[in-house]
Amino acid sequence: MIYAFLKVHGSGNTFYLYNTNDENELDWVHLTKWLCDKNNEGGADGLLLVLPSKTADAKMRVINADGSEASMCGNGLRCVARYVCEKLGKTHANIETMKATLHVKEEAQIFESIPTYAVEISPVSFDLSTLPMVYKNQTEIKHQIIEEFSPSIKFTAVSVPNPHLIGILEDRNISDFTHQEQLAQFLNSENDYCVDGINVSYVYPLKNDTIFVRTFERGVGFTNACGTAMTASALVSNLNGAVDAEVVTVYNPGGFVKCEVKQQNDDFQLTLIGNATFTAEYEIDIKQLDYSIIEIKETKEQEQYEKCINFVNKELTALTS
Ligand SMILES: N[C@@H](CCC[C@H](N)C(=O)O)C(=O)O
């Protein structure tokens, strides 16, 4: 039987998007592992399921490349937002996710001819029980050196609501990620700190309102970008004085986003703004657990997005040289 998928990305964080009314239509875990295999048309970082919702315009589920399910996906939510808004002929919508129903809307383009959406990132918590993560008897890890991780990097643990460990670096050498990879691989395998793994991001403050973020994602590995990680990094950078801006520009290997950070008492209102690019339509023949790609129809959107990448690379070179 032939199934229609969209290939989409937010900041180069690439997903297959599939819309269905039947939440049990296919073996999502088995399918996602095949779709994300780099040997199959370059793979992807995960699968976004768009499903009916009793309480919102639609429901989003996120399956990581390794088959694990995540509670949230910021880059993916922008793509789902565009898909749902275009399908319903609206510029605003509410999307049900595992832990919250989130408001999404079409936004002014962040770069010429780039479809742009703004999505709410919520709930936010610094309580280690929400990650889940354990460290001695602490209930939080906030801008703290953890000798077992690094003698110099200060880390913050935060859920948005998926789990993130954010390290703020003092230097601008955004070319060597060896330490980050070693720590992330340790925390995403058998260890005494994180039972279900954690997304690990290193943040490089560049200006008072600008950071660079590289993320090793739980269930995927290094990706071009992680929307929830970039938003969490903008929040943590503000809280720790690395930046002082309500709107933070976040560069990443896959492009850039804007993260809005508002605080009222202990409540944070976080908004992630960035591209929602649809690169191709895929027709995939699925017979039980056997898959074959029948046809790929490229859109023209990636050509325009490459111009955005070229602009970002020039900006980054100027900021880090
Ligand atoms: N890349 C996504 C996050 C996807 C889930 C994450 N890997 C997790 O398991 O928490 C994003 O853009 O936020």
The ligand as an SDF file (V2000), in Angstrom:
LIG
                    3D

 13 12  0  0  0  0  0  0  0  0999 V2000
   15.0040   18.0110   17.8400 N   0  0  0  0  0  0  0  0  0  0  0  0
   13.8100   18.2140   18.6140 C   0  0  0  0  0  0  0  0  0  0  0  0
   13.7960   17.3780   19.8960 C   0  0  0  0  0  0  0  0  0  0  0  0
   13.4680   15.9570   19.5520 C   0  0  0  0  0  0  0  0  0  0  0  0
   13.3400   15.1190   20.7880 C   0  0  0  0  0  0  0  0  0  0  0  0
   14.6250   15.0220   21.5860 C   0  0  0  0  0  0  0  0  0  0  0  0
   15.6370   14.3160   20.8220 N   0  0  0  0  0  0  0  0  0  0  0  0
   14.3110   14.2720   22.8700 C   0  0  0  0  0  0  0  0  0  0  0  0
   14.3540   13.0350   22.8480 O   0  0  0  0  0  0  0  0  0  0  0  0
   13.9980   14.9430   23.8690 O   0  0  0  0  0  0  0  0  0  0  0  0
   13.5680   19.6900   18.8720 C   0  0  0  0  0  0  0  0  0  0  0  0
   13.6660   20.4440   17.8700 O   0  0  0  0  0  0  0  0  0  0  0  0
   13.2440   20.0930   19.9990 O   0  0  0  0  0  0  0  0  0  0  0  0
  1  2  1  0
  2  3  1  0
  2 11  1  0
  3  4  1  0
  4  5  1  0
  5  6  1  0
  6  7  1  0
  6  8  1  0
  8  9  2  0
  8 10  1  0
 11 12  2  0
 11 13  1  0
M  END
$$$$
